[in-house]
Amino acid sequence: MAYESSGPDRRMELIDVIGRVRNRWRLKLALRGAVIVVAGTLTALLLSASSLEALRFSPTASRSWCSEPWSGLAWCCLCDGA
């Protein structure tokens, strides 16, 4: 006959397992968010650098370079639920 632990012990074990699963889920979400932020930052930086280089640092390019982070932020806020 196999040993079966009592009810409260099994309940505590189940609560521990659920807690570990939740922690892994939260870590996964945090890492996904960090990857999205880093990828977005690098993309914006590369696009800014290449556009400034292609437009030879003209005044129009400089103004658009200053406004680009705000438009990127607006895009991220609008596409947040996607």
Sequence and secondary structure as in RCSB ss.txt:
>XXXX:A:sequence
MAYESSGPDRRMELIDVIGRVRNRWRLKLALRGAVIVVAGTLTALLLSASSLEALRFSPTASRSWCSEPWSGLAW
CCLCDGA
>XXXX:A:secstr
      HHHHHHHHHHHHHHHHHHHHHHHHHHHHHHHHHHHHHHHHHHHHHHHHTTT HHHHHHHHHHHHHHHHH
HHHTTT 
